[in-house]
Amino acid sequence: MLIRCGYDIRFGTDNKTAMMALLSLHPSRHQDLRTPQRLLADPDIPLYQFEDGFGNVATRFSIPPGGVTLSCEFVIEDNGEPDVRAPDGPQMAVEDLPDFVMPFLLGSRYCETDRLMGVAWSNFGHYLSARDRVDAIVAFVHNHIEFGYHYARPDKTAWNGYQERQGVCRDFAHLAITLCRCMNIPARYCTGYLGDIGVPPVDAPMDFSAWFDVYIDGNWYTYDARHNKPRIGRILMARGRDATDVALTTAFGPAGLERFDVYTDEVQSIE
């Protein structure tokens, strides 16, 4: 299947302000592009790209006084298959996990494993299979948190989401990630495009989405606590320990968001 993705985002500022953005596709999806992906800035300003410590493509630039509009549009091919569920079987012991997944067992800025350890083990300690544990955690988080865009705030952590029982997709992801880490299942935060493809459309402005991966039996598998069902057309942009590592934009000074339009639609051709 072909999916047209893009965004049009404007920031306003009175003074020159440095910014870093993670608005590009993850390198793992580059081979699926059917049209070029290029980040455009209006006015035309220098853009510098580099690969961050998690393998994401980051862009650095300076917003000129008056502001800047960032935009991008591309067509990507997707296999149209739903998220693959992890295999069943005994959970891998921590001693047997590879070194590169160990950071995804630790607490992080938005994922306080120390505060949720008791909650995790009292609710999910009786599951013997890693897959069954993840399924139970996803279902728990899905039912525990009420979704609403008006519940969003930048300082909300997994512990806050657990206590307040309200949030947006990143809060679902943070709580599920934290509970998985408490149960010794490596989990990482992901962000990208997820349109209403294969599901009834939602009457709300399109946004980027957050989900998470778990490491089970030697591979990473994708889960989504907000939707609690496998989805199709998921287009990865960035991943890290939590939302700190994959913030879509980080301004190093005052900069106000003035426009934010995102779209993700299935199309029949690249024209």
MITOR-686035 format. One line per field, with one value per residue (C-alpha): residue in three letters; residue number from 0; x, y, z. Coordinates in steps of 0.05 Angstrom, whole numbers, plus 5000, padded with zeros to 4 digits. Example, Ala and Ser with C-alpha at 12.3 -4.5 7.8 and 13.67 -1.06 7.14 Angstrom:
2
type	(ALA;SER)
seq	(0;1)
c1	(5246;5273)
c2	(4910;4979)
c3	(5156;5143)
END
This chain:
271
type	(MET;LEU;ILE;ARG;CYS;GLY;TYR;ASP;ILE;ARG;PHE;GLY;THR;ASP;ASN;LYS;THR;ALA;MET;MET;ALA;LEU;LEU;SER;LEU;HIS;PRO;SER;ARG;HIS;GLN;ASP;LEU;ARG;THR;PRO;GLN;ARG;LEU;LEU;ALA;ASP;PRO;ASP;ILE;PRO;LEU;TYR;GLN;PHE;GLU;ASP;GLY;PHE;GLY;ASN;VAL;ALA;THR;ARG;PHE;SER;ILE;PRO;PRO;GLY;GLY;VAL;THR;LEU;SER;CYS;GLU;PHE;VAL;ILE;GLU;ASP;ASN;GLY;GLU;PRO;ASP;VAL;ARG;ALA;PRO;ASP;GLY;PRO;GLN;MET;ALA;VAL;GLU;ASP;LEU;PRO;ASP;PHE;VAL;MET;PRO;PHE;LEU;LEU;GLY;SER;ARG;TYR;CYS;GLU;THR;ASP;ARG;LEU;MET;GLY;VAL;ALA;TRP;SER;ASN;PHE;GLY;HIS;TYR;LEU;SER;ALA;ARG;ASP;ARG;VAL;ASP;ALA;ILE;VAL;ALA;PHE;VAL;HIS;ASN;HIS;ILE;GLU;PHE;GLY;TYR;HIS;TYR;ALA;ARG;PRO;ASP;LYS;THR;ALA;TRP;ASN;GLY;TYR;GLN;GLU;ARG;GLN;GLY;VAL;CYS;ARG;ASP;PHE;ALA;HIS;LEU;ALA;ILE;THR;LEU;CYS;ARG;CYS;MET;ASN;ILE;PRO;ALA;ARG;TYR;CYS;THR;GLY;TYR;LEU;GLY;ASP;ILE;GLY;VAL;PRO;PRO;VAL;ASP;ALA;PRO;MET;ASP;PHE;SER;ALA;TRP;PHE;ASP;VAL;TYR;ILE;ASP;GLY;ASN;TRP;TYR;THR;TYR;ASP;ALA;ARG;HIS;ASN;LYS;PRO;ARG;ILE;GLY;ARG;ILE;LEU;MET;ALA;ARG;GLY;ARG;ASP;ALA;THR;ASP;VAL;ALA;LEU;THR;THR;ALA;PHE;GLY;PRO;ALA;GLY;LEU;GLU;ARG;PHE;ASP;VAL;TYR;THR;ASP;GLU;VAL;GLN;SER;ILE;GLU)
seq	(0;1;2;3;4;5;6;7;8;9;10;11;12;13;14;15;16;17;18;19;20;21;22;23;24;25;26;27;28;29;30;31;32;33;34;35;36;37;38;39;40;41;42;43;44;45;46;47;48;49;50;51;52;53;54;55;56;57;58;59;60;61;62;63;64;65;66;67;68;69;70;71;72;73;74;75;76;77;78;79;80;81;82;83;84;85;86;87;88;89;90;91;92;93;94;95;96;97;98;99;100;101;102;103;104;105;106;107;108;109;110;111;112;113;114;115;116;117;118;119;120;121;122;123;124;125;126;127;128;129;130;131;132;133;134;135;136;137;138;139;140;141;142;143;144;145;146;147;148;149;150;151;152;153;154;155;156;157;158;159;160;161;162;163;164;165;166;167;168;169;170;171;172;173;174;175;176;177;178;179;180;181;182;183;184;185;186;187;188;189;190;191;192;193;194;195;196;197;198;199;200;201;202;203;204;205;206;207;208;209;210;211;212;213;214;215;216;217;218;219;220;221;222;223;224;225;226;227;228;229;230;231;232;233;234;235;236;237;238;239;240;241;242;243;244;245;246;247;248;249;250;251;252;253;254;255;256;257;258;259;260;261;262;263;264;265;266;267;268;269;270)
c1	(5000;5021;5015;5024;5051;5070;5066;5064;5088;5102;5140;5142;5196;5221;5294;5340;5329;5366;5323;5332;5278;5265;5216;5250;5235;5275;5331;5299;5243;5285;5284;5208;5205;5173;5183;5240;5233;5260;5250;5235;5240;5206;5244;5300;5350;5410;5390;5441;5425;5461;5447;5434;5454;5392;5400;5348;5357;5359;5360;5392;5376;5364;5295;5303;5266;5194;5192;5197;5151;5174;5142;5151;5112;5129;5098;5121;5104;5080;5066;4996;5005;4983;5033;5064;5050;5110;5119;5097;5148;5186;5213;5288;5328;5360;5429;5417;5395;5444;5481;5448;5378;5399;5385;5313;5305;5324;5282;5283;5256;5183;5187;5196;5207;5221;5151;5113;5152;5101;5043;5075;5093;5026;4987;5032;5079;5038;5047;5101;5103;5134;5081;5024;5055;5058;4987;4963;5002;4975;4903;4912;4939;4887;4831;4864;4876;4822;4845;4835;4878;4859;4895;4963;5018;5093;5112;5066;5104;5083;5069;5026;4988;4977;4950;4909;4882;4880;4927;4946;4982;5050;5022;4995;5063;5102;5060;5063;5138;5149;5108;5145;5213;5190;5176;5247;5221;5262;5217;5231;5189;5170;5139;5115;5056;4994;4934;4863;4878;4838;4797;4738;4764;4768;4736;4796;4857;4912;4974;5037;5029;5067;5074;5127;5170;5187;5247;5224;5259;5314;5271;5233;5157;5109;5052;5003;4969;4924;4890;4902;4899;4948;4946;4970;5006;5052;5109;5167;5204;5245;5254;5289;5281;5221;5193;5255;5298;5248;5218;5193;5223;5267;5275;5335;5299;5229;5190;5115;5078;5031;5009;5011;4982;4998;4968;4973;4929;4929;4936;4932;4993;5050;5022)
c2	(5000;5072;5125;5200;5233;5304;5363;5439;5469;5542;5572;5646;5682;5753;5734;5685;5618;5552;5491;5416;5374;5300;5306;5259;5186;5135;5107;5038;5063;5099;5040;5044;5116;5123;5199;5240;5263;5333;5380;5450;5515;5581;5627;5586;5576;5529;5460;5411;5337;5287;5218;5220;5169;5127;5123;5177;5232;5299;5368;5431;5502;5572;5605;5676;5734;5730;5655;5596;5546;5473;5428;5360;5313;5244;5178;5114;5042;4999;4925;4937;4884;4895;4899;4830;4800;4773;4697;4658;4627;4636;4705;4715;4724;4792;4757;4732;4798;4831;4893;4940;4931;4944;5020;5002;4967;5029;5085;5150;5221;5202;5128;5122;5048;5058;5087;5035;4972;4949;4963;4922;4861;4859;4861;4822;4780;4717;4715;4666;4686;4753;4759;4747;4799;4851;4835;4844;4909;4938;4920;4948;5015;5019;5012;5053;5118;5160;5191;5265;5317;5367;5323;5334;5370;5366;5348;5288;5225;5152;5159;5220;5183;5124;5169;5217;5164;5214;5229;5227;5173;5190;5179;5111;5093;5119;5080;5015;5023;5034;4973;4930;4953;4938;4867;4862;4868;4919;4973;5034;5094;5106;5164;5172;5174;5132;5150;5124;5069;5005;5035;5083;5155;5197;5266;5303;5339;5292;5289;5248;5185;5150;5075;5028;4967;4909;4863;4790;4727;4765;4814;4880;4878;4937;4950;5007;5017;5073;5031;4961;4928;4916;4973;4981;5038;5055;5099;5106;5172;5164;5121;5126;5115;5162;5226;5264;5229;5237;5306;5328;5397;5427;5502;5532;5596;5627;5601;5595;5542;5579;5524;5448;5407;5333;5285;5211;5182;5120;5136;5096;5126;5173;5227)
c3	(5000;4988;5042;5033;5096;5112;5158;5159;5225;5241;5299;5316;5353;5364;5367;5333;5367;5359;5349;5341;5306;5298;5241;5191;5177;5216;5172;5177;5132;5080;5032;5030;5004;4936;4931;4961;5033;5044;5102;5075;5113;5097;5097;5068;5125;5133;5158;5185;5196;5240;5271;5345;5397;5384;5308;5293;5241;5277;5245;5273;5251;5277;5273;5247;5280;5257;5255;5207;5174;5169;5118;5086;5041;5015;4993;5026;5012;5070;5072;5098;5151;5223;5280;5294;5362;5401;5404;5465;5511;5576;5590;5579;5643;5653;5655;5584;5553;5504;5527;5478;5508;5580;5577;5561;5628;5668;5695;5654;5656;5643;5664;5740;5750;5824;5836;5796;5815;5866;5820;5765;5806;5842;5777;5728;5770;5761;5685;5663;5589;5568;5514;5564;5610;5555;5532;5604;5613;5548;5566;5636;5611;5556;5607;5662;5624;5591;5526;5512;5476;5531;5582;5549;5587;5577;5648;5657;5675;5677;5752;5740;5685;5731;5787;5744;5696;5639;5581;5508;5468;5498;5569;5549;5521;5581;5631;5590;5580;5654;5674;5623;5649;5721;5697;5666;5595;5555;5525;5482;5463;5390;5352;5281;5234;5247;5204;5207;5156;5163;5220;5225;5218;5280;5278;5306;5278;5257;5301;5306;5348;5403;5414;5442;5426;5472;5466;5470;5447;5410;5371;5380;5374;5369;5417;5425;5493;5469;5416;5446;5378;5320;5269;5198;5165;5224;5198;5247;5256;5320;5381;5448;5523;5529;5500;5523;5471;5413;5423;5355;5366;5421;5422;5458;5474;5467;5406;5401;5361;5313;5265;5268;5211;5201;5149;5134;5079;5037;4962;4899;4864;4877;4831)
END
